[in-house]
């Protein structure tokens, strides 16, 4: 992890994590909590949050379009909240959305808690309405009608951690192995277009995440324009 002085946004520092660092950090943290499965299966993210941060996720009446909220203190994560309507919705898509929300908040806890350790970590020159000296509010990106990267690197990094926590790379590759084909002289593994829908369903069902989460993870590992496994 490298630190840069932030030129904009609510933080004085801008930590940079490579995708490899995020993948390794999340897998190591799951193993340290005894929650990295021996074979592909759903990650117990609520239990991970309890063991790693010592807090129990709670339902809370949050502002409109806010799915989750993490509060911080000088010693790290103090509380993690999920929107009450989402938390209390028993439908499978909502339950899985709670899972991704918790993983996103856990990502903030793993990657950004140090930014709240000191009072001067937040920049005074520019505030973000979703970040204060003690918390990060995480909004529904669809409701925000956002497209692409908008400069909120802390949200991008939390999403990277969300994917790595719920869908560990090695376990996903093991899961979709029946749908991969070896191509070229080096036998590079590829996910052909004809197998992609079935692979998405398999990952969604195996890890108990919504199909969109599975689709995005596979698109990252096997970009459709370059179907070879991304190392």
N, C-alpha and C positions, 0 to 999 in steps of 0.2 A: 504494500500500500504506500502510495506517495501522497504528500500533502502539498497543495498549492495555495497561494493567497488568492482568495476569491475576489473577482472584479465586480461582481454583482450578486444579488441575492441576500438571504438573511444570515449567512454564516461568514465568518472571517476566513475560515479555511475551507478548501475544497479537496476532500480526500479523493484520490483516484484509485479504484480497484479494477484490475483486469478481470475478465470473465473467468480466467483460470483461478485467480485468487478467490473469487466469490464461490466458485464451485468447491474448491478445496476447503475453504472456511466452513461452508454450510455442511459438507459431509463430515468434517472433523467434529463439528459441534454436535451433530446428530449422534455420532459414535460416542462422544464423551458423555452424552446423556443416556446411552444405551438404547437409542431409538432408530438406529440405522438398520433396516431389515436385512436379513440374510438372503432374501429373494424379493423380487418385485412385488410390492403391496403398498397399501395406503400408509402414509406417514401420519403418526399421531401428533399433529402439530399443536393441539391444545396441551397435550402432556409435555411436549418439548418446551413450550413457553413456561409452563409451571416449573419444570425442573431447571431450565436454563436461567430464567429471570426471577424465579421465586414469586410470581404473581399468577393469579387465576383470572383469565379473561372474563370480562363482565359485559352485560348488555347495558346500553346507556342511550338516553335521548340525545342524539347528536344533531347538529345543524343539518338543514336540507342538503341532500346529495353527499353527505359525509358518511363513508362506510366504516371507518376506523379511526382511532385516536390512541396515540402513545404518549404518556407523560414521563418525563425524565427528572432525575435529581442528580446530585453530585456523585452518587454511587451507581448510577445507571437507570435502568427502567424501573419506574415506580408503579405503573398501571397500564393495562391495555384494554381498550373498550371497543365494542362492535355496536353498530347501529341496532337499536332495540327491534324495530320492525323486521330487519334482516335476520337477527339472532333468533327471533321467535317464529319465523316462517319455517314450517316443517317440510316444505316441498324440497325435493332433491336438488334442483338448481340453486335454491337459496342456501341450503345446507352446505353445498359445495362452495358457494360464494363466501360463506363465513370462513371456510377453510382457507381460501386464497387470501381473504382479508387478514386473517390471523398470521399467515405466513408473511405477508407484506409488512405487517407491523413488527413481526419478529425480525425481519430484515433490517428495519430501522434500528431495532435494539442491538443487533450484532454489528452493524456497520457505522452507526451514527451516535451511539450513546456518549462517546468521548467528546463530541462536540458540545454537549451540555454540561460537561464536568466543571467548567469554569464560567463565571459570570460574563467574562469578556469574549466568550467564544462566538456570540452572536454579533453581527455587524450592526453598527448604529446608523450607518449611512443609507441602508435600504432594508425595509421590512417586507415580509411576505405575509399576507393575511392568514395563511395556514400554518405558520411557524411562529412560536413565541419562545421565550426563554426557558420554558418548561415542557413544551409539547409540540407534536406534529399532527396536524389533521390531514387525513387522507381521503380525498374525494373520489366519487365515481367518475372515472375518466369518460365514460359515455355521456354522462350528464353534463360534464364540462365541455363536451363536443371538441375535445382536443384531438389533434392529429399530428403525429410525429413528435419529435423532441422539442420541448418548449423551454429548455434551459433549467428545469428543475431536476438537477442531477441527483438529488437525494431520493426523488421518487423513482427515477430510472434505476438507481442502484437497489432500492428496496424491491423493485419488481424482479431484478436479476436474482436477488436472494430468495424471493418467493418461489421462483421456478426451480432453483437449486435445492431448496428445502423440500418442496413437495414432490419434485420429479428429479431425483438425483441422476446425474448423467449415466453412470455405470448401470444403474438399475433400469433406466429407460432403454438403454441399448440391449440389455439382456431381455427385456420384455418384448421388444419389436424384432428380435433376431429372426423369427420365422418369416418376417416380411422383407428382410434385407437380402440383397444379391451382391455377389462379388463380381466386380468389373475390372477390366484392364489387366496389364501384366503384373501389377502389384496386388491384385485382388482387393481393391478398395471397396468397402461396403457402401452400397447406395440404397436409397429408398425410392423405388420406381413409382411413377404417378399412379399406376393401377393399384398399388398396394397401400397408398397413403390413407385413403378413407378408412380402411380396415385397421391400419396401424393407429390412427387417431382414436377409433372406438376402443381398441384394446388398451391403449394407455389411459384413456378416460375411465374405463371400467376398473382396470387393475389398481390405479392409484386414487380412485374415487375423486376425480376432479372433473369440472365441466369440460365438454369437448373443445371449447375454445382454448382453454389452458393447454390441453394436450396438443392441439393444432399448433399453437405458438411455440411450444417447446420443440416439437418435431421440426418446425420450420427453421428454428435456430440451429438444431443439430444437423438437419439435412435440408439446406436451402433449396427451394424448388428450382431456382435457376442453375444451381450447381448441386446435384443430388448426392454428391459424395459426402460421407460423414465429415462434419466440421470438427477438427481437432483443436 
